[in-house]
Amino acid sequence: MTLADGALTRGICVGLVLLGLCRPAVSGEFSEDWRIDTQVGHLWPVGRIRRTFGAGFLAGWTVGRRVFADVIVEGGVRLGSMSYGGARTVTGTTCLPGARGLPVCTTGPTTQRGGSTDVLLGATVPLKTDRHGRALEIGTGVVFESYSVSPGGESLGSRHGAGVFGKLAAELFPVRTLGGISLLLTGRRISTRGGRLGTSLPTRTSDTWLDASLLLQAGRGRRGGP
Protein backbone atom coordinates (compact mmCIF):
# COMPACT_ATOMS: atom_id res chain seq x y z
CA MET A 1 0.00 0.00 0.00
CA THR A 2 1.41 3.44 -0.93
CA LEU A 3 1.39 6.50 1.28
CA ALA A 4 -1.40 7.98 -0.82
CA ASP A 5 -3.47 4.84 -0.24
CA GLY A 6 -2.91 5.27 3.50
CA ALA A 7 -4.02 8.90 3.36
CA LEU A 8 -7.11 7.93 1.40
CA THR A 9 -7.90 5.19 3.92
CA ARG A 10 -7.62 7.68 6.78
CA GLY A 11 -9.88 10.06 4.90
CA ILE A 12 -12.49 7.36 4.33
CA CYS A 13 -12.40 6.42 8.02
CA VAL A 14 -12.93 10.02 9.09
CA GLY A 15 -15.67 10.33 6.49
CA LEU A 16 -17.47 7.33 7.95
CA VAL A 17 -17.28 8.90 11.42
CA LEU A 18 -18.75 12.12 10.04
CA LEU A 19 -21.46 10.14 8.26
CA GLY A 20 -22.36 8.58 11.60
CA LEU A 21 -22.62 12.03 13.14
CA CYS A 22 -24.90 13.06 10.26
CA ARG A 23 -27.45 10.34 10.88
CA PRO A 24 -29.62 12.50 13.17
CA ALA A 25 -29.72 15.10 10.38
CA VAL A 26 -30.87 12.78 7.60
CA SER A 27 -34.37 11.37 7.95
CA GLY A 28 -36.18 12.31 4.76
CA GLU A 29 -35.43 15.99 5.44
CA PHE A 30 -32.41 17.75 6.89
CA SER A 31 -32.79 19.08 10.39
CA GLU A 32 -32.97 22.84 10.82
CA ASP A 33 -29.77 22.62 12.86
CA TRP A 34 -27.55 20.42 10.68
CA ARG A 35 -25.55 20.98 7.51
CA ILE A 36 -23.34 18.77 5.32
CA ASP A 37 -20.84 20.46 2.98
CA THR A 38 -18.95 18.95 0.05
CA GLN A 39 -16.16 20.93 -1.61
CA VAL A 40 -14.04 20.49 -4.73
CA GLY A 41 -11.36 23.01 -5.64
CA HIS A 42 -7.80 24.10 -6.37
CA LEU A 43 -4.97 24.73 -3.89
CA TRP A 44 -1.67 26.64 -3.95
CA PRO A 45 1.34 26.56 -1.61
CA VAL A 46 2.98 29.82 -0.48
CA GLY A 47 6.54 30.30 0.72
CA ARG A 48 9.18 27.63 1.42
CA ILE A 49 6.79 24.71 0.91
CA ARG A 50 6.68 25.62 -2.82
CA ARG A 51 10.15 24.08 -3.18
CA THR A 52 8.57 20.70 -2.52
CA PHE A 53 4.92 20.93 -3.62
CA GLY A 54 3.16 22.80 -6.40
CA ALA A 55 -0.48 23.57 -7.07
CA GLY A 56 -3.06 20.80 -7.03
CA PHE A 57 -6.66 19.92 -6.34
CA LEU A 58 -8.66 18.97 -3.26
CA ALA A 59 -11.91 17.40 -2.16
CA GLY A 60 -13.46 17.73 1.28
CA TRP A 61 -16.46 16.92 3.43
CA THR A 62 -17.68 18.83 6.50
CA VAL A 63 -20.48 18.29 9.00
CA GLY A 64 -21.79 21.27 10.94
CA ARG A 65 -24.36 21.87 13.65
CA ARG A 66 -25.86 25.16 14.79
CA VAL A 67 -25.28 25.55 18.53
CA PHE A 68 -25.72 29.24 19.43
CA ALA A 69 -28.14 31.31 17.35
CA ASP A 70 -26.33 31.46 13.98
CA VAL A 71 -22.99 29.94 15.07
CA ILE A 72 -22.23 26.60 13.37
CA VAL A 73 -19.65 24.25 14.88
CA GLU A 74 -17.99 22.10 12.20
CA GLY A 75 -15.69 19.15 11.74
CA GLY A 76 -14.39 17.78 8.47
CA VAL A 77 -11.73 16.07 6.38
CA ARG A 78 -10.01 17.17 3.18
CA LEU A 79 -7.81 15.22 0.78
CA GLY A 80 -5.34 16.99 -1.51
CA SER A 81 -3.19 15.93 -4.48
CA MET A 82 -0.34 18.23 -5.62
CA SER A 83 2.58 18.22 -8.03
CA TYR A 84 5.86 17.17 -6.41
CA GLY A 85 9.15 18.98 -7.00
CA GLY A 86 11.31 15.84 -6.80
CA ALA A 87 8.96 13.67 -8.85
CA ARG A 88 10.31 10.52 -10.52
CA THR A 89 8.65 7.96 -12.72
CA VAL A 90 8.27 4.81 -10.64
CA THR A 91 6.23 1.64 -10.73
CA GLY A 92 2.78 2.16 -9.30
CA THR A 93 -0.61 0.50 -9.10
CA THR A 94 -3.79 1.98 -10.56
CA CYS A 95 -7.19 0.59 -9.53
CA LEU A 96 -10.50 1.21 -11.27
CA PRO A 97 -14.01 -0.09 -10.49
CA GLY A 98 -14.78 -3.30 -12.30
CA ALA A 99 -17.66 -5.75 -12.54
CA ARG A 100 -19.93 -5.89 -9.49
CA GLY A 101 -18.05 -2.98 -7.97
CA LEU A 102 -14.85 -4.97 -7.48
CA PRO A 103 -11.61 -3.06 -8.22
CA VAL A 104 -9.42 -4.02 -11.16
CA CYS A 105 -5.77 -3.06 -10.59
CA THR A 106 -2.92 -2.75 -13.09
CA THR A 107 0.78 -2.06 -12.51
CA GLY A 108 2.83 0.31 -14.65
CA PRO A 109 4.95 3.49 -14.74
CA THR A 110 3.50 6.33 -12.65
CA THR A 111 4.79 9.83 -11.90
CA GLN A 112 5.08 10.61 -8.19
CA ARG A 113 2.75 13.19 -6.65
CA GLY A 114 2.32 14.75 -3.26
CA GLY A 115 -0.69 14.04 -1.08
CA SER A 116 -2.20 15.70 1.99
CA THR A 117 -4.83 14.76 4.54
CA ASP A 118 -6.41 17.49 6.70
CA VAL A 119 -8.73 17.19 9.67
CA LEU A 120 -10.42 20.49 10.55
CA LEU A 121 -12.38 21.64 13.61
CA GLY A 122 -13.88 25.12 13.73
CA ALA A 123 -16.87 27.44 13.73
CA THR A 124 -18.68 29.51 11.10
CA VAL A 125 -20.89 32.57 11.50
CA PRO A 126 -22.92 34.51 8.89
CA LEU A 127 -21.89 38.09 8.11
CA LYS A 128 -25.02 39.10 6.21
CA THR A 129 -27.78 37.91 3.91
CA ASP A 130 -28.80 39.93 0.85
CA ARG A 131 -32.34 40.54 -0.41
CA HIS A 132 -32.12 37.39 -2.55
CA GLY A 133 -31.37 35.19 0.46
CA ARG A 134 -27.68 34.71 -0.40
CA ALA A 135 -25.46 34.41 2.66
CA LEU A 136 -21.88 35.53 3.32
CA GLU A 137 -20.07 33.53 6.01
CA ILE A 138 -16.74 33.69 7.82
CA GLY A 139 -15.10 30.90 9.81
CA THR A 140 -11.95 29.87 11.64
CA GLY A 141 -10.55 26.94 13.59
CA VAL A 142 -7.69 24.47 13.94
CA VAL A 143 -6.34 22.05 11.35
CA PHE A 144 -4.24 18.88 11.65
CA GLU A 145 -2.38 17.96 8.46
CA SER A 146 -0.05 15.30 7.07
CA TYR A 147 2.01 15.27 3.84
CA SER A 148 3.40 12.32 1.89
CA VAL A 149 4.66 11.35 -1.55
CA SER A 150 3.49 8.37 -3.60
CA PRO A 151 3.96 5.94 -5.10
CA GLY A 152 7.32 4.72 -3.86
CA GLY A 153 7.75 7.57 -1.38
CA GLU A 154 7.97 5.54 1.83
CA SER A 155 11.73 6.08 2.10
CA LEU A 156 11.25 9.86 1.88
CA GLY A 157 9.28 9.96 5.13
CA SER A 158 6.12 11.91 5.87
CA ARG A 159 5.32 15.14 7.70
CA HIS A 160 2.69 16.02 10.28
CA GLY A 161 1.61 19.15 12.10
CA ALA A 162 -1.12 21.45 13.33
CA GLY A 163 -2.14 25.02 12.68
CA VAL A 164 -5.04 27.38 12.08
CA PHE A 165 -7.29 28.21 9.17
CA GLY A 166 -9.62 31.00 8.11
CA LYS A 167 -12.34 30.88 5.47
CA LEU A 168 -14.83 33.06 3.65
CA ALA A 169 -17.86 31.60 1.85
CA ALA A 170 -20.07 33.59 -0.53
CA GLU A 171 -23.30 31.89 -1.53
CA LEU A 172 -23.92 31.94 -5.28
CA PHE A 173 -27.14 29.97 -5.72
CA PRO A 174 -29.36 29.46 -2.64
CA VAL A 175 -31.85 26.61 -2.60
CA ARG A 176 -34.01 27.49 0.36
CA THR A 177 -35.31 24.05 1.30
CA LEU A 178 -32.12 22.13 0.48
CA GLY A 179 -29.03 24.31 0.92
CA GLY A 180 -27.01 26.11 -1.74
CA ILE A 181 -23.86 26.41 -3.83
CA SER A 182 -21.11 28.75 -2.58
CA LEU A 183 -17.64 29.97 -3.50
CA LEU A 184 -15.25 29.11 -0.65
CA LEU A 185 -11.86 30.77 -0.07
CA THR A 186 -9.59 29.25 2.61
CA GLY A 187 -6.15 30.02 4.02
CA ARG A 188 -4.15 27.69 6.28
CA ARG A 189 -0.99 28.24 8.33
CA ILE A 190 0.50 24.95 9.57
CA SER A 191 3.68 24.06 11.46
CA THR A 192 4.93 20.65 10.28
CA ARG A 193 7.90 18.42 11.01
CA GLY A 194 9.18 15.10 9.74
CA GLY A 195 10.89 13.77 6.62
CA ARG A 196 12.40 16.05 3.97
CA LEU A 197 10.35 14.29 1.27
CA GLY A 198 13.37 14.00 -1.00
CA THR A 199 13.87 17.79 -1.41
CA SER A 200 15.63 20.61 0.44
CA LEU A 201 12.72 20.96 2.85
CA PRO A 202 13.96 21.57 6.43
CA THR A 203 12.97 19.23 9.25
CA ARG A 204 10.54 21.86 10.56
CA THR A 205 8.60 24.42 8.53
CA SER A 206 5.63 26.76 8.80
CA ASP A 207 3.54 26.13 5.70
CA THR A 208 0.95 28.42 4.11
CA TRP A 209 -1.73 27.13 1.73
CA LEU A 210 -4.47 28.99 -0.12
CA ASP A 211 -7.39 27.38 -1.92
CA ALA A 212 -10.57 28.22 -3.80
CA SER A 213 -13.45 25.75 -4.03
CA LEU A 214 -17.03 25.30 -5.03
CA LEU A 215 -19.01 24.31 -1.96
CA LEU A 216 -22.24 22.32 -2.11
CA GLN A 217 -24.20 22.85 1.11
CA ALA A 218 -27.02 20.53 2.12
CA GLY A 219 -29.21 21.45 5.10
CA ARG A 220 -30.39 24.71 6.62
CA GLY A 221 -28.01 24.95 9.54
CA ARG A 222 -26.39 27.91 7.89
CA ARG A 223 -29.40 30.16 8.45
CA GLY A 224 -30.63 31.38 11.77
CA GLY A 225 -34.19 30.43 11.01
CA PRO A 226 -36.46 28.72 8.49
C-alpha positions as CSV (number, residue, x, y, z in Angstrom):
1,M,0.0,0.0,0.0
2,T,1.4,3.4,-0.9
3,L,1.4,6.5,1.3
4,A,-1.4,8.0,-0.8
5,D,-3.5,4.8,-0.2
6,G,-2.9,5.3,3.5
7,A,-4.0,8.9,3.4
8,L,-7.1,7.9,1.4
9,T,-7.9,5.2,3.9
10,R,-7.6,7.7,6.8
11,G,-9.9,10.1,4.9
12,I,-12.5,7.4,4.3
13,C,-12.4,6.4,8.0
14,V,-12.9,10.0,9.1
15,G,-15.7,10.3,6.5
16,L,-17.5,7.3,8.0
17,V,-17.3,8.9,11.4
18,L,-18.7,12.1,10.0
19,L,-21.5,10.1,8.3
20,G,-22.4,8.6,11.6
21,L,-22.6,12.0,13.1
22,C,-24.9,13.1,10.3
23,R,-27.5,10.3,10.9
24,P,-29.6,12.5,13.2
25,A,-29.7,15.1,10.4
26,V,-30.9,12.8,7.6
27,S,-34.4,11.4,7.9
28,G,-36.2,12.3,4.8
29,E,-35.4,16.0,5.4
30,F,-32.4,17.8,6.9
31,S,-32.8,19.1,10.4
32,E,-33.0,22.8,10.8
33,D,-29.8,22.6,12.9
34,W,-27.5,20.4,10.7
35,R,-25.6,21.0,7.5
36,I,-23.3,18.8,5.3
37,D,-20.8,20.5,3.0
38,T,-19.0,18.9,0.0
39,Q,-16.2,20.9,-1.6
40,V,-14.0,20.5,-4.7
41,G,-11.4,23.0,-5.6
42,H,-7.8,24.1,-6.4
43,L,-5.0,24.7,-3.9
44,W,-1.7,26.6,-3.9
45,P,1.3,26.6,-1.6
46,V,3.0,29.8,-0.5
47,G,6.5,30.3,0.7
48,R,9.2,27.6,1.4
49,I,6.8,24.7,0.9
50,R,6.7,25.6,-2.8
51,R,10.2,24.1,-3.2
52,T,8.6,20.7,-2.5
53,F,4.9,20.9,-3.6
54,G,3.2,22.8,-6.4
55,A,-0.5,23.6,-7.1
56,G,-3.1,20.8,-7.0
57,F,-6.7,19.9,-6.3
58,L,-8.7,19.0,-3.3
59,A,-11.9,17.4,-2.2
60,G,-13.5,17.7,1.3
61,W,-16.5,16.9,3.4
62,T,-17.7,18.8,6.5
63,V,-20.5,18.3,9.0
64,G,-21.8,21.3,10.9
65,R,-24.4,21.9,13.7
66,R,-25.9,25.2,14.8
67,V,-25.3,25.5,18.5
68,F,-25.7,29.2,19.4
69,A,-28.1,31.3,17.4
70,D,-26.3,31.5,14.0
71,V,-23.0,29.9,15.1
72,I,-22.2,26.6,13.4
73,V,-19.7,24.2,14.9
74,E,-18.0,22.1,12.2
75,G,-15.7,19.1,11.7
76,G,-14.4,17.8,8.5
77,V,-11.7,16.1,6.4
78,R,-10.0,17.2,3.2
79,L,-7.8,15.2,0.8
80,G,-5.3,17.0,-1.5
81,S,-3.2,15.9,-4.5
82,M,-0.3,18.2,-5.6
83,S,2.6,18.2,-8.0
84,Y,5.9,17.2,-6.4
85,G,9.1,19.0,-7.0
86,G,11.3,15.8,-6.8
87,A,9.0,13.7,-8.9
88,R,10.3,10.5,-10.5
89,T,8.6,8.0,-12.7
90,V,8.3,4.8,-10.6
91,T,6.2,1.6,-10.7
92,G,2.8,2.2,-9.3
93,T,-0.6,0.5,-9.1
94,T,-3.8,2.0,-10.6
95,C,-7.2,0.6,-9.5
96,L,-10.5,1.2,-11.3
97,P,-14.0,-0.1,-10.5
98,G,-14.8,-3.3,-12.3
99,A,-17.7,-5.7,-12.5
100,R,-19.9,-5.9,-9.5
101,G,-18.1,-3.0,-8.0
102,L,-14.9,-5.0,-7.5
103,P,-11.6,-3.1,-8.2
104,V,-9.4,-4.0,-11.2
105,C,-5.8,-3.1,-10.6
106,T,-2.9,-2.7,-13.1
107,T,0.8,-2.1,-12.5
108,G,2.8,0.3,-14.7
109,P,4.9,3.5,-14.7
110,T,3.5,6.3,-12.7
111,T,4.8,9.8,-11.9
112,Q,5.1,10.6,-8.2
113,R,2.8,13.2,-6.6
114,G,2.3,14.8,-3.3
115,G,-0.7,14.0,-1.1
116,S,-2.2,15.7,2.0
117,T,-4.8,14.8,4.5
118,D,-6.4,17.5,6.7
119,V,-8.7,17.2,9.7
120,L,-10.4,20.5,10.5
121,L,-12.4,21.6,13.6
122,G,-13.9,25.1,13.7
123,A,-16.9,27.4,13.7
124,T,-18.7,29.5,11.1
125,V,-20.9,32.6,11.5
126,P,-22.9,34.5,8.9
127,L,-21.9,38.1,8.1
128,K,-25.0,39.1,6.2
129,T,-27.8,37.9,3.9
130,D,-28.8,39.9,0.8
131,R,-32.3,40.5,-0.4
132,H,-32.1,37.4,-2.5
133,G,-31.4,35.2,0.5
134,R,-27.7,34.7,-0.4
135,A,-25.5,34.4,2.7
136,L,-21.9,35.5,3.3
137,E,-20.1,33.5,6.0
138,I,-16.7,33.7,7.8
139,G,-15.1,30.9,9.8
140,T,-11.9,29.9,11.6
141,G,-10.6,26.9,13.6
142,V,-7.7,24.5,13.9
143,V,-6.3,22.0,11.4
144,F,-4.2,18.9,11.6
145,E,-2.4,18.0,8.5
146,S,-0.1,15.3,7.1
147,Y,2.0,15.3,3.8
148,S,3.4,12.3,1.9
149,V,4.7,11.3,-1.6
150,S,3.5,8.4,-3.6
151,P,4.0,5.9,-5.1
152,G,7.3,4.7,-3.9
153,G,7.8,7.6,-1.4
154,E,8.0,5.5,1.8
155,S,11.7,6.1,2.1
156,L,11.3,9.9,1.9
157,G,9.3,10.0,5.1
158,S,6.1,11.9,5.9
159,R,5.3,15.1,7.7
160,H,2.7,16.0,10.3
161,G,1.6,19.2,12.1
162,A,-1.1,21.4,13.3
163,G,-2.1,25.0,12.7
164,V,-5.0,27.4,12.1
165,F,-7.3,28.2,9.2
166,G,-9.6,31.0,8.1
167,K,-12.3,30.9,5.5
168,L,-14.8,33.1,3.7
169,A,-17.9,31.6,1.8
170,A,-20.1,33.6,-0.5
171,E,-23.3,31.9,-1.5
172,L,-23.9,31.9,-5.3
173,F,-27.1,30.0,-5.7
174,P,-29.4,29.5,-2.6
175,V,-31.9,26.6,-2.6
176,R,-34.0,27.5,0.4
177,T,-35.3,24.0,1.3
178,L,-32.1,22.1,0.5
179,G,-29.0,24.3,0.9
180,G,-27.0,26.1,-1.7
181,I,-23.9,26.4,-3.8
182,S,-21.1,28.7,-2.6
183,L,-17.6,30.0,-3.5
184,L,-15.3,29.1,-0.6
185,L,-11.9,30.8,-0.1
186,T,-9.6,29.3,2.6
187,G,-6.2,30.0,4.0
188,R,-4.1,27.7,6.3
189,R,-1.0,28.2,8.3
190,I,0.5,25.0,9.6
191,S,3.7,24.1,11.5
192,T,4.9,20.7,10.3
193,R,7.9,18.4,11.0
194,G,9.2,15.1,9.7
195,G,10.9,13.8,6.6
196,R,12.4,16.0,4.0
197,L,10.4,14.3,1.3
198,G,13.4,14.0,-1.0
199,T,13.9,17.8,-1.4
200,S,15.6,20.6,0.4
201,L,12.7,21.0,2.8
202,P,14.0,21.6,6.4
203,T,13.0,19.2,9.2
204,R,10.5,21.9,10.6
205,T,8.6,24.4,8.5
206,S,5.6,26.8,8.8
207,D,3.5,26.1,5.7
208,T,0.9,28.4,4.1
209,W,-1.7,27.1,1.7
210,L,-4.5,29.0,-0.1
211,D,-7.4,27.4,-1.9
212,A,-10.6,28.2,-3.8
213,S,-13.5,25.8,-4.0
214,L,-17.0,25.3,-5.0
215,L,-19.0,24.3,-2.0
216,L,-22.2,22.3,-2.1
217,Q,-24.2,22.8,1.1
218,A,-27.0,20.5,2.1
219,G,-29.2,21.4,5.1
220,R,-30.4,24.7,6.6
221,G,-28.0,24.9,9.5
222,R,-26.4,27.9,7.9
223,R,-29.4,30.2,8.4
224,G,-30.6,31.4,11.8
225,G,-34.2,30.4,11.0
226,P,-36.5,28.7,8.5
